[in-house]
Amino acid sequence: MKILVLGGTRYFGKRLVDLLLNEGHQVTVASTGKTGAQYSQPVERIAIERKSSDSMRTALAHRTWDLVYDQICFNAEEARIACHALSGKIGSLVYTSSQSVYDYGVNIEEGAFKTSGYIENSLNKNSYQEGKRMAEQVYAAQEAFPVVAVRITLVMGPDDHTRRLHWHIARVIFGHPIFFPNPEGNLTVISSVDAARFLQWIAVHQQSGPEELSKPESRPHQS
């Protein structure tokens, strides 16, 4: 397949690109180009400014792809920009969303957050949550191409550029305090390897709507 990856230069996005290349797909990576990411095989690279409608339209003009991965969409406006730039040019799109779209709780099903009819909550102080919710809503409402939103839980791995886990480890090593708002709570995590493998798997098992990625049974088996 001809596949476009928006982002894909760091963390599990970079792992995804390598997996797709190793499967024999023709991969194009669209990013700012600032990270200088290296892959297992040569890839086509396109320079874009993700938040600029003009940049996206110009960079992606006169091109078509079978599948697009959007790894770097964080709000409704960025989703609208992608919809306009990609309309009529792609077969389907996989949006890397987040389990942050859900409110806190346990045993939450995918249907606990529905994109249909969702209206932006201006009082929500969690801008990341609200941004991902609204991005899903925009993608779900458009009709130019089918979209699956993969709601990934907290991703951990040695290639994590955010160094979230490292921050806690470093504070423990140096005797600094760390804060947990709910010590009795359960936190679900997934490795960057499994996150990339699932996104790779969804390329050939396409569907539309939300897909939750957190439980071992939801991940494809690979030998």
Secondary structure, DSSP 8 states (H G I E B T S, - for coil): -EEEEES-SSHHHHHHHHHHHHTT-EEEEEE-S-S----SS--EEEE--TT-HHHHHHHTTT--EEEEEE-S--SHHHHHHHHHHHTTTEEEEEEEEEGGGS-S-SS--GGGS--TT----TT-S-HHHHHHHHHHHHHHH--SS-EEEEEE-EEE-TT-TT-HHHHHHHHHHTT-----S-TT----EEEHHHHHHHHHHHTTS---EEEEE-SGGGS----
